Amino acid sequence: MKSEYVLSKHRFYELKHFCLQYPEWEKLYFTLDGWPEEINKVVGDTTSRDGIKRADLARNMDMVRDICRNVCGDYADKVFKYVIFGSKPHLTASEMDFWYYYRKFFWELSRKRS
């Protein structure tokens, strides 16, 4: 039976690599504080610039978390860890529905990012 949640190979890889950036976004989000490294060489409004960047990072992180939470049900934690770290999940025989939710996650992410 063919899944209804099918993406082209290149679109899937684009979205997969988007998700793999999540740890980088999280690290950067918590390091942006609006203070330039060299106080005397301020060019522009660093607080605004960092605020805008933090908002963009938060939007991306929220999108990935919310889609996992809303689409993947009981598999949300496993799908989330798999899409942001890329490590294969350890599944029991009764958890083969994981792959359905994994495809559904990327389908929904594609729809939201279009």
Secondary structure, 3 states (H helix, E strand, C coil): CCCCCCCCHHHHHHHHHHHHCHHHHHHHHHHCCCCCCCHHHCCCCHHHHHHHHHHHHHHHHHHHHHHHHHHCHHHHHHHHHHHHHCCCCCCCHHHCCHHHHHHHHHHHHHHHHC
